[in-house]
Amino acid sequence: MYVSQSFSVSPLAQVLKLAIWAPVLLISPCALALTVENGSTKNIDASTALDSWLVRGASRLNANGATTREIRAQTGSTLVLNGTSVTGSGSNSGVELSNSTANIANSKLTSERAGLRLISTINGGSSASVSNSEIVGSQFGVNMSAESRLTLES
């Protein structure tokens, strides 16, 4: 016996369907970044494919002459950038440190938002030492929160 399904979807059902799928459709590019974690170290250079990076869990990213998309370092991690170009897209900063440290030399950080962002958490602030580098952001060159420290050298 054939039964026709000729009912319409209510507006409430349509809104609920959208609410379920919206987070999947709006995933941040950093959520799809290459990840360095669990205390490991990753070395990248000019031969490394262009991508975003997430460094977390007391890990380390060493970039020597690399070109990357945005880099985020979290929870006691370390970035060492030498002769590296980092470009943040959309609302992402070029380099974002959250309770982490960075040594940046002879590099260029750019973003539509902030070239460099230093964030503090309940575990403490972030710190960056920058020398002979260029930091460019459409809104901020550098955005810092309390307990963070920035050292600039020419």
C-alpha positions in Angstrom: 0.0 0.0 0.0 1.4 3.4 -1.0 1.2 6.2 1.5 2.0 9.7 0.3 4.0 11.9 2.6 2.4 15.2 1.8 3.1 17.3 4.9 5.0 20.5 5.1 7.9 21.2 7.4 7.0 23.7 10.1 9.1 26.9 10.5 10.2 25.7 13.9 11.6 22.5 12.4 13.4 24.5 9.8 15.0 26.7 12.4 16.1 23.7 14.5 17.6 22.1 11.5 19.6 25.2 10.8 20.7 25.4 14.4 22.0 21.9 14.3 24.0 22.4 11.1 25.3 26.0 11.6 28.3 25.1 13.8 29.4 22.5 11.2 29.2 25.1 8.4 31.0 27.8 10.4 34.1 25.9 11.6 37.0 28.2 12.0 40.0 27.7 9.6 42.1 27.2 12.8 40.0 24.2 13.7 41.3 22.6 10.6 44.9 23.6 11.3 47.9 21.3 11.5 48.5 20.5 15.2 51.6 20.1 17.3 50.7 18.8 20.7 51.7 16.7 23.8 55.1 18.3 24.3 56.3 17.5 20.8 58.5 19.7 18.5 57.8 20.4 14.8 60.3 22.1 12.4 59.1 23.8 9.3 60.8 25.7 6.5 60.3 27.0 3.0 59.6 23.5 1.6 56.6 23.1 4.0 53.2 23.4 2.4 51.1 26.5 3.3 48.8 25.8 6.2 47.6 27.1 9.6 49.1 25.8 12.8 47.9 25.1 16.3 50.6 24.5 18.9 49.3 23.3 22.3 50.2 21.3 25.4 53.7 22.6 26.0 54.8 21.9 22.4 57.1 23.8 20.2 57.0 25.0 16.5 60.3 26.2 14.9 59.8 28.0 11.6 62.9 28.9 9.6 62.2 30.7 6.3 58.6 29.3 6.2 55.4 30.9 4.8 52.3 30.0 6.8 48.8 31.0 7.5 47.8 31.9 11.1 49.6 30.3 14.0 48.0 29.8 17.5 50.1 28.7 20.5 48.3 27.6 23.7 49.0 26.2 27.2 52.7 26.8 27.7 53.8 26.3 24.1 56.7 28.0 22.3 57.0 29.5 18.8 60.4 30.3 17.2 60.0 32.2 14.0 63.1 33.2 11.9 62.7 34.7 8.5 59.1 33.6 8.4 56.0 35.1 6.8 52.7 34.6 8.7 49.3 35.8 7.3 46.1 35.6 9.3 42.8 35.5 7.4 39.4 36.7 8.3 39.1 37.4 12.1 42.3 35.3 12.9 45.4 37.1 14.1 48.7 36.3 12.3 50.2 34.9 15.5 48.1 34.4 18.6 49.7 33.3 21.9 47.6 32.1 24.9 49.7 31.5 28.0 52.7 30.8 25.6 55.9 32.4 24.4 57.4 33.4 21.1 60.8 34.5 19.8 60.3 36.2 16.4 63.2 37.5 14.3 63.5 38.8 10.7 59.8 37.9 10.1 56.6 39.5 8.9 53.2 39.0 10.6 50.1 40.3 8.9 46.4 40.0 9.4 43.1 41.7 8.8 42.8 41.9 12.6 46.0 41.9 14.7 49.4 40.8 13.4 50.3 39.6 16.9 47.9 38.9 19.8 49.1 38.1 23.3 46.4 36.6 25.6 46.5 35.8 29.3 44.6 33.0 31.0 44.1 32.1 34.6 47.5 30.4 34.3 49.3 33.6 33.4 50.1 35.8 30.4 52.0 35.4 27.2 55.3 36.8 26.2 56.9 37.6 22.8 60.4 38.9 21.9 60.4 40.5 18.5 63.5 41.7 16.6 64.0 43.1 13.1 60.5 42.1 12.1 57.3 43.7 10.7 53.9 43.4 12.3 50.9 44.6 10.4 47.2 44.4 11.3 44.3 46.3 9.8 42.9 46.9 13.3 45.9 46.4 15.6 49.6 45.7 15.0 49.8 44.1 18.4 46.9 43.3 20.8 47.9 42.5 24.4 46.0 41.6 27.5 47.0 42.0 31.1 50.0 40.0 32.4 51.4 39.7 28.9 54.8 41.0 27.9 56.2 42.2 24.6 59.9 43.0 24.0 60.8 44.9 20.8 64.3 45.1 19.4 65.6 46.7 16.2 
